[in-house]
């Protein structure tokens, strides 16, 4: 799971997954930034949805910054990444929505 250690949604997701038998390897992308290759891989897996356009970080960006490439944007501003980004086997899931919970067998 990729996310931010101080993100309440990431904390809730990790706790719920562990309570339902998942072993969670959590990586705080702010404290342990993704390499360019890792960011590229995340972008390939999740597409442009990896950029959280509803975040405070996004709202604080200039139009020029918003026009950047997603891989570069999440490198410059890790908090801009939609989270949690979950890789579970073949599943690639973003956020902590009812659909994500269902896909992972966690009651919504």
Protein Blocks (a to p, Z undefined) as FASTA:
>chain_A
ZZdfklmklmmmmmmmmmnopacddddfklmccdfklmmmmmmmnommlpcckbmklmmp
cfklmmpcfklmmmmmmmlpccddddehjbccedjdfklmmmnopaZZ
